[in-house]
Amino acid sequence: MRIVATFLVVIFLAGCAKKQAGWLSDWEWIRESPDEWSVDDGVLKVRTQPDRIWAGEGSKNMLVAKQPTGARAVAEADVELVDAINKWEQCGLLVYGDDDHFVKLVVEHIDGPHYAVMAQEIGKQRQVLSKVEIPSNRAQLKMVVDGTTVHGFWRLEGEESWNDASVAAPIEFSHQRFGLFTQDGPRDETRYAWVRGLHWETTEK
């Protein structure tokens, strides 16, 4: 009976964690691995996936908006890499068409320091648009879609003004959506990114 009771408690607690994710109703998972994400007090905790979409395909637990961005829209998220150990381990925002057509803005761990990085992959053609070392493993990220351009911005916790990352253009993905993803986490250990305040809205009038 004690084993059964313990099992039921585990199921109950897991269910509670998922129910806290009501704000995720406007988003959907691509290649979901449900045991590798949770929500605790409004913070999305997602494993940094060992697979990738940059120069690859198939990374799990990509979170994308259910609706396309339209011609003008903005997305924001506060992203924190928790104890990252791998080179290129990262988490951040996407303007996503598919695994070969996207713009990313991420917090990335590279050989110790962390960076705010913006890059694009268009039909297997990849380009890093900006890479700035930041004195923290946490940053607020913002992507602005304006017609066929995508503007990226970042700032540190507590800052009021945004820093320009770069501009990607022209971007003409089919049914592009905002997204959140991780990649290049360790395969033999479980590390997490914590995401706060993920949201997007249209700015069309």
Helices and strands as residue ranges (DSSP letters): H 2-19, G 22-26, E 27-30, G 34-36, E 37-40, E 43-47, E 62-65, E 72-82, E 89-98, E 101-109, E 114-122, E 125-134, E 138-146, E 149-155, E 163-168, E 177-183, E 192-202
